[in-house]
Amino acid sequence: MTVFDYNAGAGLYPCKTVNRRGSLGYKRFDSVAEALRFAIEDMPASLLRGSVLEVEEARFDGLQMRKLYEAEAYPLTRRPETHYTGLPAKVENCEKLKTKG
């Protein structure tokens, strides 16, 4: 099993919305853990689904970000789930969220 480096620098590309006013743009983080915390806990849930996290040469979509955030190896303290409205808590049930297009 490969160990994921939560301390690596990361870039977050939030999903572009139809209404670009107030939309978030690219954001650089000193660590993947901080980027995941922002994406899951602070970013509107509607943006997570189409967002991309870039770590070195690898890219992770919203479902993958959620899985990394929920992993036992995640190094930061998580807020109680009632404080954020990210993707559903059970990643394996997220297949229902896929949209056509």
N, C-alpha and C positions, 0 to 999 in steps of 0.2 A: 504494500500500500504506500502511495506517495504522500509525503508530508507537505501540506500546503503552508506557504510562508505568508502569514498574516501581517508581517512587518514590512513587506515589500511596498514600494510606492505604487500608487494606483491613480488612474484617471476615470472619472465617471461622466458618461455621456447620457444625460437624462433624455427621455422620450420627448420628441417634439410634439407639441400640441397644435390643434387647428387654430386656436386662439393664441397667438404668440406673445401677447401682452402678459407679463408676469411669469412667463415660462422660464425655467431654469436653463442655464447653459453649462458647458463643460466646466468641471471642477477637478482640481488636482488635490490629492491627499498624500500625506507623508506615509500612511500605511493603509493596507487593504482593510484592516479592522475598522479604521475610522471611516473609510468610504462606505463600508457595509452598514455601519451604524447610521450614517447619514441617510443612505438610500432606504433602509428599512424603517427607521424610527422617525425621520424628519421630513422626508420627501413625500409628497402626496402619492397615495397608493396607485392612483390612475397613471402616474408616470413610470412607476417601477416596471410594469409589464413590458414596455418597449425600450427600457434603458439598457445600456451596455457598460460593464465595468471592464477596463483594460488594465491588465497586470503584465508587465513586460510584453511578451508576444501573444499572450492568451487573452481571449475575450469571454465574458460571462454575461448571460442574459438575466432577466429578472428572477426566473425560477432558480437558476444556479446561484445567484446572489443570496436568495432566501435560504437555500440549502447550506451555503457556507456560513451564513449568519447563525443558523440553528445548530451547526455542528458543535460537538463537545469541545473541539479544539479552539473555538472562537475565544480570543483572549480577554475581551472587554466585558464589563458587566452589562447585561441587557436590561432595558426597561421592561416593566411588566407589560404584557401584550395589550392590555387595555389602553395603553398610551399611544399606540400607533395602529394604523390600519393598513398594513402591508398585505402581501398576498396571503392566502389562507395558510393557517398554521401547518397543515399537513401537505407537504410538497407533492406527495404521490397522488393527491386528489386534484392537482392543478391542471390536469389534462382538459377538464371541463372549461377552463378559461381561454383556451386557444380559440382565436377568431379567424375567420376566413379572410383572405386578402393578402 
